[in-house]
Amino acid sequence: MTHSRYTSVAVVIIAVVMSASMVINYSANVFGVFNPSIDDRVQSALLFDTNVRLAKAHITADFEPDAVILGSSRAEVGLAPDHPGWDHTRVYNLGLPQASIHEIKEYLRHAIAVSDLKQAVLALDFFQFNPTLSPRPDFKECRLLEPGSFVSSVEARLCDLPTLLFSRKSLLTLLEDESALSSVYLNNGSRGHEAKEKALRISGSQFVAFLRNEHHYFNDDALYLGFPAGGFRPEDGQAFADILELCHAHDVDLRVIISPSHSRQWEVISELGLWQSFVGWKEFLVEQNEQMAAAHGASAFDLWDFADYNTYSQSSPPPIDDSDARMKWYWESSHYTKELGNIVLDRVLLGKTGEMGRRIDSTNLQGWLAEVEHRRLQYRDRESRALDEMRRFLVSNGDVGRLTNKPQA
């Protein structure tokens, strides 16, 4: 075979292999980005869960939502795009696992660039402002567009083309047991009920899940522990100011909430000596919200604080040896259920009255913080035995197998 004929055959073979790879990857759609269906059915894309930032960027560009949910996994789990309070029907949950405030800003910018975005609910968590919280490995700015950019969403997809069309993951995934790989996400971007239920089954009981979650937040450098010695610094909140600027500039109806985790989550913050920094962070959010509004000659966005010691957040976990019991409002101390999320959205979107949450601004903030502090001291006194047990575990090695006779999955 002559050299030229050999080269021709090689080129044909490569072209056939690449074409076959493209067909397999497109047909399998294991990342869920081709022809997405936005509803509340379980996401059938088998690699969606491990490539959330990739998938949600491209789905947002295709779907062009009118409204989005922004935040961390707490927003993914608890806030529903199908809540009746939304002013629009094309709502997508753009929450990202363990998202930094910088990542949230970039995904909001992307959503504004690819759609006529009109409304957003931004769920804020203290750890998002930790300067040591780096973007996750699947975060790439090249796939995210900017308002006014001449780059189209199709061109932005080139950033992930090798992964989307020429990845071995699709073929390998198809050869696996699909029942073991099914996604825990819904098509609308939310994490389904099964996501947290599976985690509780692995823990053995919901109480053990509480302890493991608290130990994780207490010991992970990139969450609460990684804050500088002085705690939260205003300069680490610039991305929040940028979010406010984006929404004012593009006429997006932004509703900001401080997420309603369990009271035990706030105790983890306290045990790390960050409580006053946590309070100062809330003051910063109010100040930035009002300063940005004044700069635009507009009203401040609604800012709601659900990080409180209320009836919901003070509910006690089931006994440690009860593997079947489930709380109505929380999965563990970090994540809240859709049922509680619906109460949050009732307040934020529909203006319904209720015990949980307070819309805060400079006129009522200090009074509200004093109320929270009063309830906090009452909670610490009433739950002293349970909190002592939690504190012992926070500094342990994290082995909870000794805490229950239930088999660990």
ZIDAFEN-V856385 format. One record per residue. RES is the residue in three letters. BURIAL is b if it has 24 or more other C-alpha atoms within 12 Angstrom, else e. Layout:
# ZIDAFEN-V856385
<<RES:BURIAL> <RES:BURIAL>>
This chain:
# ZIDAFEN-V856385
<<MET:e> <THR:e> <HIS:e> <SER:e> <ARG:e> <TYR:e> <THR:e> <SER:e> <VAL:e> <ALA:e> <VAL:e> <VAL:e> <ILE:e> <ILE:e> <ALA:e> <VAL:e> <VAL:e> <MET:e> <SER:e> <ALA:e> <SER:b> <MET:b> <VAL:e> <ILE:b> <ASN:b> <TYR:b> <SER:e> <ALA:b> <ASN:b> <VAL:b> <PHE:b> <GLY:b> <VAL:b> <PHE:b> <ASN:e> <PRO:b> <SER:e> <ILE:b> <ASP:b> <ASP:b> <ARG:e> <VAL:b> <GLN:b> <SER:b> <ALA:b> <LEU:b> <LEU:b> <PHE:b> <ASP:b> <THR:b> <ASN:b> <VAL:b> <ARG:b> <LEU:b> <ALA:b> <LYS:b> <ALA:b> <HIS:b> <ILE:b> <THR:b> <ALA:b> <ASP:b> <PHE:b> <GLU:b> <PRO:b> <ASP:b> <ALA:b> <VAL:b> <ILE:b> <LEU:b> <GLY:b> <SER:b> <SER:b> <ARG:b> <ALA:b> <GLU:b> <VAL:b> <GLY:b> <LEU:b> <ALA:b> <PRO:b> <ASP:b> <HIS:b> <PRO:e> <GLY:b> <TRP:b> <ASP:e> <HIS:e> <THR:e> <ARG:b> <VAL:b> <TYR:b> <ASN:b> <LEU:b> <GLY:b> <LEU:b> <PRO:b> <GLN:b> <ALA:b> <SER:b> <ILE:b> <HIS:b> <GLU:b> <ILE:b> <LYS:b> <GLU:b> <TYR:b> <LEU:b> <ARG:b> <HIS:b> <ALA:b> <ILE:b> <ALA:b> <VAL:b> <SER:b> <ASP:b> <LEU:b> <LYS:b> <GLN:b> <ALA:b> <VAL:b> <LEU:b> <ALA:b> <LEU:b> <ASP:b> <PHE:b> <PHE:b> <GLN:b> <PHE:b> <ASN:b> <PRO:b> <THR:b> <LEU:b> <SER:e> <PRO:b> <ARG:e> <PRO:e> <ASP:b> <PHE:b> <LYS:b> <GLU:b> <CYS:b> <ARG:b> <LEU:b> <LEU:b> <GLU:b> <PRO:b> <GLY:e> <SER:e> <PHE:e> <VAL:e> <SER:b> <SER:b> <VAL:e> <GLU:e> <ALA:b> <ARG:b> <LEU:e> <CYS:b> <ASP:b> <LEU:e> <PRO:e> <THR:b> <LEU:b> <LEU:b> <PHE:e> <SER:b> <ARG:e> <LYS:b> <SER:b> <LEU:b> <LEU:e> <THR:b> <LEU:e> <LEU:e> <GLU:e> <ASP:e> <GLU:e> <SER:e> <ALA:e> <LEU:e> <SER:b> <SER:b> <VAL:b> <TYR:b> <LEU:b> <ASN:b> <ASN:b> <GLY:b> <SER:b> <ARG:b> <GLY:b> <HIS:b> <GLU:e> <ALA:b> <LYS:b> <GLU:b> <LYS:e> <ALA:b> <LEU:b> <ARG:b> <ILE:e> <SER:b> <GLY:b> <SER:b> <GLN:b> <PHE:b> <VAL:b> <ALA:b> <PHE:b> <LEU:b> <ARG:b> <ASN:b> <GLU:b> <HIS:b> <HIS:b> <TYR:b> <PHE:b> <ASN:b> <ASP:b> <ASP:e> <ALA:b> <LEU:b> <TYR:b> <LEU:b> <GLY:b> <PHE:b> <PRO:b> <ALA:e> <GLY:e> <GLY:b> <PHE:b> <ARG:b> <PRO:b> <GLU:e> <ASP:b> <GLY:b> <GLN:b> <ALA:b> <PHE:b> <ALA:b> <ASP:b> <ILE:b> <LEU:b> <GLU:b> <LEU:b> <CYS:b> <HIS:b> <ALA:e> <HIS:b> <ASP:e> <VAL:b> <ASP:b> <LEU:b> <ARG:b> <VAL:b> <ILE:b> <ILE:b> <SER:b> <PRO:b> <SER:b> <HIS:b> <SER:b> <ARG:b> <GLN:b> <TRP:b> <GLU:b> <VAL:b> <ILE:b> <SER:b> <GLU:b> <LEU:b> <GLY:e> <LEU:b> <TRP:b> <GLN:e> <SER:b> <PHE:b> <VAL:b> <GLY:e> <TRP:b> <LYS:b> <GLU:b> <PHE:b> <LEU:b> <VAL:b> <GLU:b> <GLN:b> <ASN:b> <GLU:b> <GLN:e> <MET:b> <ALA:b> <ALA:e> <ALA:e> <HIS:e> <GLY:e> <ALA:e> <SER:e> <ALA:b> <PHE:b> <ASP:b> <LEU:b> <TRP:b> <ASP:b> <PHE:b> <ALA:b> <ASP:b> <TYR:b> <ASN:b> <THR:e> <TYR:b> <SER:b> <GLN:b> <SER:b> <SER:b> <PRO:b> <PRO:e> <PRO:e> <ILE:b> <ASP:b> <ASP:b> <SER:b> <ASP:e> <ALA:e> <ARG:b> <MET:b> <LYS:e> <TRP:b> <TYR:b> <TRP:b> <GLU:b> <SER:b> <SER:b> <HIS:b> <TYR:b> <THR:b> <LYS:b> <GLU:e> <LEU:b> <GLY:b> <ASN:b> <ILE:b> <VAL:b> <LEU:b> <ASP:b> <ARG:b> <VAL:b> <LEU:b> <LEU:e> <GLY:e> <LYS:e> <THR:e> <GLY:e> <GLU:e> <MET:b> <GLY:b> <ARG:b> <ARG:b> <ILE:b> <ASP:b> <SER:e> <THR:e> <ASN:e> <LEU:b> <GLN:e> <GLY:e> <TRP:b> <LEU:b> <ALA:e> <GLU:e> <VAL:b> <GLU:b> <HIS:e> <ARG:e> <ARG:b> <LEU:e> <GLN:e> <TYR:b> <ARG:b> <ASP:e> <ARG:e> <GLU:e> <SER:e> <ARG:e> <ALA:b> <LEU:b> <ASP:e> <GLU:e> <MET:b> <ARG:b> <ARG:e> <PHE:b> <LEU:b> <VAL:e> <SER:e> <ASN:e> <GLY:b> <ASP:e> <VAL:b> <GLY:e> <ARG:e> <LEU:b> <THR:e> <ASN:e> <LYS:e> <PRO:e> <GLN:e> <ALA:e>>
